[in-house]
């Protein structure tokens, strides 16, 4: 099953609602920021919940553009974090969303492609989202202090982000958690997936 025509009003509404849920999932996952050690894997935890939603949006709206709209609300949120950070965050999220769209374009009924595109989609959280943390660690941590983040938490983050190979572990954890989320989403949406012809 390839693209099923153009997006309709109900498709935009469905994707908009799921985009809001996407943002809620990310906010819930922010509980990981309780310490500098757990904050390292915020993206991976968020990816689990987003993976579940990813299956739903690809099942409900198997059309080109659905994933891009699914990303809109998080992009709006990124801008609230600052102009530069917002532009980088939104551009990164939309770029990875477009890559996911292009992967799905080949066959939106393929569960294999849904998994691959879903993993690609969520990787923006650990690749783009963590770039400043690992590349410009001191700048990131100093800015966190200026924004009122607890000094102990910031120093914990600083000590972790200095360990550059951990970035690879974070990326791999994000991919794994996305996979688990997609598998759970597949179980939840089993009847709908069969009806949509997704295998």
C-alpha positions in Angstrom: 0.0 0.0 0.0 1.6 3.2 -1.2 0.5 6.8 -0.7 -3.3 6.9 -0.7 -3.7 10.3 -2.3 -3.6 13.8 -0.8 -4.1 14.7 2.8 -7.7 15.6 3.7 -9.1 17.7 6.5 -9.7 14.7 8.8 -6.1 13.6 8.1 -4.7 17.0 9.2 -6.9 16.9 12.4 -5.7 13.3 13.2 -2.1 14.2 12.7 -2.5 17.4 14.7 -4.0 15.5 17.6 -1.2 12.9 17.5 1.3 15.8 17.2 0.0 17.1 20.5 0.3 13.6 22.0 3.9 13.6 20.6 4.6 16.7 22.6 2.9 15.3 25.7 5.1 12.2 25.5 8.2 14.3 25.4 7.1 16.4 28.4 6.3 13.2 30.4 9.7 11.9 29.5 11.3 15.0 30.9 11.0 13.3 34.3 14.4 11.9 33.3 15.9 15.3 33.9 15.6 14.7 37.7 19.4 14.1 37.7 22.3 14.7 35.4 22.8 11.0 35.0 19.3 10.1 34.0 19.0 13.1 31.8 21.4 11.5 29.4 18.7 9.1 28.3 15.8 11.5 28.1 15.7 11.1 24.3 15.7 7.3 24.6 12.7 7.3 27.0 10.8 9.8 24.8 11.6 7.7 21.8 9.7 4.7 23.3 6.5 6.7 23.7 6.9 8.4 20.3 7.5 5.0 18.7 4.0 3.9 19.9 2.5 7.0 18.4 4.5 6.6 15.2 2.7 3.3 14.5 -0.6 4.9 15.1 0.0 7.9 12.8 1.4 5.7 10.0 -1.6 3.4 10.3 -4.3 6.1 10.6 -2.8 8.4 7.9 -0.7 6.4 5.4 0.0 9.5 3.3 3.0 11.6 2.5 3.1 14.6 4.9 1.6 12.8 7.9 5.0 12.5 9.7 5.9 16.1 9.0 2.6 17.3 10.5 3.2 14.8 13.4 6.3 16.9 14.1 4.8 20.4 14.1 3.8 20.8 17.8 7.3 19.7 19.1 8.8 22.2 16.6 6.7 25.0 18.1 7.9 23.9 21.5 11.5 24.0 20.4 11.2 27.7 19.6 10.1 28.4 23.2 13.6 27.3 24.3 15.3 30.2 22.4 15.6 31.5 18.9 18.9 29.7 17.9 18.1 26.5 19.8 14.6 26.6 18.4 15.7 26.9 14.8 18.3 24.1 15.2 15.8 21.9 17.0 13.0 22.4 14.6 15.2 22.1 11.5 16.7 18.9 12.9 13.3 17.4 13.7 11.8 18.3 10.3 14.9 17.0 8.5 14.6 13.6 10.2 10.8 13.6 9.7 11.4 14.2 5.9 13.9 11.3 5.8 11.3 9.1 7.5 8.7 10.3 4.9 11.0 9.4 2.1 11.7 5.9 3.5 7.9 5.3 3.9 7.1 6.5 0.4 8.4 3.2 -1.0 5.7 1.2 0.7 3.6 2.6 3.6 2.2 -0.9 4.2 5.5 -2.4 5.1 6.1 -3.0 8.8 9.8 -3.2 8.1 9.9 0.2 6.6 7.7 1.6 9.4 10.3 0.3 11.9 13.2 1.7 9.9 11.6 5.1 9.3 10.5 5.3 12.9 14.0 4.7 14.2 15.3 7.3 11.8 12.6 9.7 12.8 13.4 9.6 16.6 17.1 9.7 16.2 16.9 13.5 15.9 16.4 13.5 19.7 19.8 11.9 20.3 21.7 13.2 17.3 20.6 16.8 16.9 19.1 17.1 20.4 22.3 16.0 22.2 24.9 17.6 19.8 25.4 20.7 21.9 25.5 18.6 25.1 28.4 16.5 23.9 30.2 18.9 21.5 29.9 22.1 23.5 29.6 20.6 27.0 30.8 23.6 29.0 28.7 26.1 27.1 25.6 23.9 27.5 26.1 23.4 31.2 27.0 27.0 31.9 23.8 28.0 30.1 21.8 25.5 32.2 23.2 27.1 35.3 22.1 30.5 34.1 18.6 29.2 33.5 18.4 28.1 37.1 19.1 24.4 36.8 20.3 22.9 40.1 24.1 23.1 40.3 24.5 19.5 41.4 22.4 18.3 38.4 24.4 20.4 36.0 27.7 19.1 37.3 26.4 15.6 37.0 25.5 16.3 33.4 28.9 17.9 32.8 30.7 14.8 34.0 28.6 12.6 31.8 28.9 14.7 28.6 32.6 14.8 28.9 32.6 11.1 28.2 32.1 11.5 24.4 31.7 7.7 23.6 28.5 7.9 25.6 26.9 9.7 22.8 27.0 6.5 20.7 25.4 4.6 23.6 22.6 7.3 23.8 22.0 7.0 20.0 21.8 3.2 20.2 19.5 3.3 23.2 17.2 5.7 21.4 17.1 3.3 18.4 16.3 0.3 20.7 13.6 2.1 22.7 12.0 3.3 19.4 11.9 -0.3 18.3 10.3 -1.4 21.5 7.8 1.4 21.3 6.9 0.5 17.7 6.4 -3.2 18.7 4.1 -2.2 21.5 2.3 0.2 19.2 1.9 -2.7 16.7 0.3 -4.9 19.4 -2.0 -2.1 20.4 -3.0 -1.4 16.8 -3.1 -5.0 15.6 -6.7 -5.0 14.3 -6.3 -1.6 12.6 -3.0 -2.7 11.0 -4.6 -5.7 9.5 -7.5 -3.6 8.2 -5.0 -1.2 6.7 -3.1 -4.0 5.1 0.1 -3.3 7.0 2.2 -6.4 7.5 
